[in-house]
Amino acid sequence: MMIPEHLQHLIHSDQPLAPLVWLGIGGPAHFFAEPVDIEQFTQVVTWAAENQLSTRVLGSGSNLLVRESGFDGLVVSLSAAATSGFQINGDTLVAGAGAKLSHAVVKAVGGGLGGLEHLVGIPGTVGAAVVGNVSSGGRDIGSVVRCVRVLQPDGTIREFQQDEVGFTHRKTALAGTTIIEAEFKLESVDAAALTKRLQKLWIARNSEHPTRMERIAMPFVDPDSLSARELIQNVGLAGLREGDVSLDSSQPHYLIAHEGATSDQCLRLIGRVREQVLLQTGIDLQLNLQIW
């Protein structure tokens, strides 16, 4: 397929994806683009739609497993400043979908705005966090979302209000869409007190991370009852290994990709965990990982 001349500086072929995802696994994207503004973003997405190419948006790659065959479509990276910026308007934080969630938390706290600090330490981008309705401490991100702006395949932008997003436990109706930015309705709080609260939350969250932080991912969504960590620990699967992939021995809700790990090994390990947890507890663990 020919790339039109006006997009040749934007779209590249056979871009390796493994260096761009946390697990460090996977083949290339057939087409890859990293637009620097919304106009370029719109151009590459509409070109893909016109050519019936599947499109995926790449954030930080923290919850992504790419197969060795790669992705036969267009991957759009949101790492550019135009899709990862912030703006504070009164008690509202506007965040680009490509911005890191951790940066959004710090930006809000620095501006004396409360409502996101409980999400400190959760990896990934704002866009992925909203789509997956991430939660911590019994509160999800959807509770403070005012609206979400989504790029349509025809190049237009549609705004979804909070009640249109379909926020449920770790799910929304936005799966498969291309989010541009999100607005958060927050609460004005004393910045110094909020900063102290953030520091305490960060210390607590940091203690839950495995000692090894390279090439890891959290493959499962916490169910309503127990956390994935507790379930896996209780059924005796901590440290379980499949080839060059294992669960962390002390924090078994983390999957670790060792040298030589493959996507098939990851999927086999995930399948073994789901099967044993279902057999022993009756709970069907749902995937947090996207599989490309």
WOVENLIN-V479568 format. One record per pair of residues at least 24 apart in sequence whose ideal C-beta (glycine too) atoms are under 6 Angstrom apart, sorted by the first residue. I is the first residue (numbers start at 1). J is the second residue. Records with the same first field share a line. If there is no record, write none. Layout:
I->J / J
//
This chain:
10->40 / 44
17->66
20->61
21->61 / 64 / 66
22->61 / 62 / 217
23->215 / 217 / 257
24->215
25->257 / 261 / 263
26->66
27->68 / 69 / 70
28->70
29->71 / 75
30->72
31->74
32->75
33->76
34->77
36->80 / 82
37->82
42->155
45->151
46->155
48->74
49->153
57->178
59->125 / 127 / 128
60->124 / 125
62->123 / 124
63->288 / 289
64->290
65->263 / 266 / 289 / 291
66->292
67->263
68->263
71->292
91->186 / 188
92->183 / 185
93->184 / 186
94->183
95->126 / 182
96->181
97->126 / 127 / 179 / 180 / 181
98->125
99->126
101->126 / 129
108->186
109->194 / 195 / 198
112->188 / 189 / 191
113->186
114->187 / 189 / 194
115->144 / 186 / 187
117->197 / 198
120->198 / 201 / 202 / 205
121->205
126->182
127->179
130->182
131->172 / 174
132->170
133->167 / 170 / 172
142->167
144->184 / 185
146->183 / 185
147->183
148->179 / 182
149->180 / 181
150->177 / 179
151->178 / 180
170->221
210->248 / 251 / 254
215->257
216->254 / 256
217->255
218->253 / 254 / 288
219->255 / 270 / 288 / 289
220->285 / 288
221->286 / 288
223->283
228->253
229->253
231->277
235->276 / 277 / 280
237->273
242->268 / 269
245->269
//
